Amino acid sequence: MTSNTRSQEGLVMNDGVIRYHTAGQVTTAVNGVSMWIRAGEVVGLVGESGCGKSTIAKAICGLVPVASGEIRYNGMTIEPLGLKRRPVALRTIQMVFQNPYASLNPRRRIGAQLEDARRINPGTAPSVDDLLDMVDLPRDSAGLYPRQFSGGQRQRIAIARAMATGPTLLIGDEPIASLDASLQSKVALLMRDVAAKAGAALLFISHDLAVVHLIADRIMVMHDGRIVERGETERIWNDPQDPYTRQLLSAIPIPDGLGHIPEVV
């Protein structure tokens, strides 16, 4: 990251170290990670469960502190939230979580939850109808509750809620892991498309390298708390250099119709 542009625009993590303290033990979840995401870029972060991917997402959102190193967004240092409200300039970082049902309020109608998100972006937020159009859901979905939707539809609602805030950086933290295999590519492509239409960057976190290959401009491969390989998507896919990346690729099944996108979610 020698470029001055990378140091000032978009997301930059420099030598980030993140540790958890539990039951008298210290676990290093992220160990000296440096990364950057430029405006409008789609970056995939892949690796097995427990390698530190979700910890990085939480740190970017201010949910966990870095022990050393720094995270900056558009030149502003990201500090742990604690009891503080996030600075307005950092509210344009939004996350879509793995479990859409847990992240939606089961007692409130979808329209009311989208309106709550729109208040973060007053004056310029898309209407509730426009948000539902954006994720290909009927407009009358606004009057329904989360329990009345399928898992794939709830994830679409979570994406719409994130987009209501006018994000400039959208983070998908394993957003397809809880979905049926037949829906995963569809939702990943939807996230890429809505981010592109809004001009937002997308950090897509997954253990599924095949799905990330469909949507990402660049890929970072993470193993045991470190980035072991990074590069343009097609280079990683066709010419992996690290043994762990080759291991991930060799584990991908090759069913008939790989990359087929179903018509509905």
N, C-alpha and C positions, 0 to 999 in steps of 0.2 A: 504494500500500500504506500508506494512512494508518491503517487499522484496527489497534488494539492487539491484537486477536485474531489477525490475520494475522501479527503480529510474533512471537507466542509459540507458536501452535499450527500443526502441520503443517509443510510445507516452505516456506522463504522464501529466495530469492536476491535480494540487493540489489546492483545495479550490477556484476554479475559480469563480469570480464575474464579470459580464459584464452588464454595464448599458448604456442606450440610453438617450441622452439629446435632447428633441424636444419641441419647443414652450414653453420654460421655465419650462418644467416638466422633471422629472427624472424617468425612468422606469427601474427596475431591471429585465433583461431578463434571466439571469443565476445567481443563488444564491447559491454560495458555493459548486460547483460541483467538485468532484474528480473522475478521471477515468484513465484507462490505456489500451493500446492496444499493445500487443506483436507482434513481427515479425511473419508474416505468418498467423495471426489470423483473423477470420471474426467475427466482433462484430456488432450487431444490436442496433441502438438507436431508440426507438419508443416512440410515444406520439402524442397527438393531435396537430393541427396547432396552432402556437403561444406559445408553451410551452418552446421554447428556443433551440430546436434541431439545426436549421439552424444557429443560432447565434454561437453555439459551433463550427460548421464546419467552419464558417468564421474566428473565432478566431484562430483555428488551422492553417489556411492558412495565418494568419497575416492581414486579411482584417478588423478586428475590434480589439480594444485593450481590455485587461482585466483591470478592475478597481482595483482588488486586486487578490492575488493568483498568480499562474504561470502556463505556459504551456511549456513543454520541449519535444524535440524530439531527441532521441539518445544522451541525455546529453546537448543539445544546447537549450538555451532559445529562444522561438519564440517571436519576437518583432513585433509590427505593422509595416506594410510596409511603409506607407506614400509615400514619393517620392523616397525611396531607392529601389534598386533592392534586391530581396531576395538572401540571401547567398546561394552559390552553394550547401552546405550540406543540405539545406532545400527545394531545388527545386525538391527533390524526393517525396514531398507531392503534390499530384495532386487531383483535384476535378472534378467530373462529375455533372453538374447542372441539375435542374428539366426540364428546357426548352431547348432541344438540338438545336432548330432552332435559338434561341436568342444567343446561345453560339458559333455558327458557323458563319463565315463571308459569307454572301449570294453572294458576288461578286467574290469570289475566288473558284477555283476548289478544290475538296476534296484532291487531291494529293498534291497540294501546301500547304494546311493547315497542312497536316500530315508531310510534309517536314519541315515546321516551327517548329513543336514540336520536330522533330528528332534532331534539332540543339542544343537542351538543353542537349542531351545525345550523343555527338559526338563520333563516333568510335564504340559504342556498341549498338546503337539503331537498332531495327528491320527495315528491308526495308519497303517501302510503301506496296509492294505486301504482305509481311509477316504480316503486321498489318491488312490488309484487310482480309487475310486468318484467322487471329486470331479471328475476329468477324464475320466470315462467310458471307462476302460480296464479290461479284465478283471483280476481280482485275481491270476490266475496269471501276469500280466505281471512280477511281482516276481522270478520265477526266470529271466527272460530277459536277454539282453545288448542294448545299444543297436542293434547291427547287425541285430537281428531285427525291427526296427520300421521303419515308413515315416517319412518326414520329418515329416508331420503328427503322427504318434503320438509321435515323439521330442520334438517341441515340447510336447505335452501332458505328457510326463514332466518336462521342464524346468520347466513351470508347477507341477506337483505338488511338485517338489523345492523350489521357491521358497516355496510355501505351507506346507511342512513346518516352516519356521522361525518361523511365526507373524508374517508381515510386517504392518506397519501402512502401509507404502508399497511398492507393487509397481511396478517400472519395466520396461516392455517396450521394448527398444532395437531397433527394426525387427524385431520377433519374427515377422512374417509374410512378410518379404521373400524368404526362401528357399523358400517354399511355392508350390505350384501356385495359380493364380488362383482355382480352384474351392474351395480350402480356406481362403483368407485370411480371409474374413468369419467363417467358423465359429470359427477360432482366436481372432480378435479378440473375438467375443462370449463365448467361453469365458473369456478372461482377465477381461473385465468381470464376468461372473457369479460366478466364484470369488472375485474381490476383494470384490464386494458381499457375498457370504455370510460372508466373514471380517471385514467391516467395514473393509477396507483401502482406502486411496486408490490410484488407478492413474494413472501417467503413461505414456501410450501414444505412442511415437515412431514416425512413419511418413512416407513421402513420398506416401502414398495418402490424399488428402483424402476420397475417397468412403467408404473403410472407417472412417476416424476419425469421419466423420459418423454412422455407425451406433451408436457406443458412447459418445461423449464428451459430457459436460455443458458443457464449455468447450473452445475451441480457441485455440491460439497459433500464429501463422504466422511462420516464421523464414526470413530471407533474408540472406546475406552476414554472418552472425554477429550479427544483430540481430533482435529481435522487431518485425515491421512491423505486425502487427495481432493483436488478441486480443478475445475476446468470447464470448457464449453461442453454442452450436453453430448453432442455427437462424438467428441473426442473421448469423453469418459465411457460412453456406450461402446464405441468401436475399438478403443485402444487403452484400456485401463492399465495403469502403471503399478498401483499398490496391490499387494496380495489380497487384502481384505475387500477391495473393490471387485477384484476378479472373483472372489468367493461369493459376493452378493449377486453378481451377474450369473454365475454358474448355477445358483439356486433358483433362478426364475424359471417357472414352468413355461412351456411353449404350446399352449392349447391352440386348436383351430380357431381362427378369427381373432387372434390377439390384436387388441386395439379397436375392436368393434365397439361402438357406442350405442347402447340401447336407446330407444325412442323416448321412453318416459322414465321418470323417477317416482 
